[in-house]
Amino acid sequence: MDGNGRWAARRGLPRTAGHTEGEENLAALVRHAVTRDIGWLTVFGFSTENWVRPRTEVRHILGLHKKLFGRVAELNDLNVRIGWMGRPFDSPGARTPKYVQQAIRKAIRDTSHNTGMVFTVAFDYGSRAELVHAAEEARLAGETISESAIWQHLYQPELPPVDVLVRTSGELRISNFMLWQIAGARAYFTDTPWPELSGAELDAALAILDR
């Protein structure tokens, strides 16, 4: 979800304002995705590399994620089940604060009965860290390292392969996001910054599956 900071800078606003607008747009796009009968929507909320950002910006983003995971009533109304993937809270190097951990656990628990779209937020997530974790878990289980073993030990093994990867704000690269799961996925690149990404453009990204 790139371009929050650039969106704010063009308006003479602090970067935090861009993150706030991005979080609101995410909520709008979740609502739109539900109307399109999308089974799984996964967003890159905060990476393992993002902790090096200025402390005030990180603190603001953490607050927004706490708010995002707190939208339980709206998610229940939409029949959306929320999920999370990232470094396990008790693993070496994990940095998710306790209050965000609590919000994540509560959101997962309080939407677990829903049967509609699975909305997964990647927080404190990095695909390389995920793959190292999967290989280590397979080794500890005494399994032969194979594609199926790696898949079963990913953070969220129930997620299907990605159909469409959307990259906003003119970024023409993949980044450290779901590198295992996006093999074979279609990619949709747009110059639109994340806070301005509309439902119509999400539809355009989905339409590449029909080409």
Beta strands, then each sheet from edge to edge (+ up, - down):
strand 1: 40-47
strand 2: 81-85
strand 3: 118-125
strand 4: 164-167
strand 5: 186-189
sheet 1: 1+ 3+ 2+
sheet 2: 4+ 5+
end
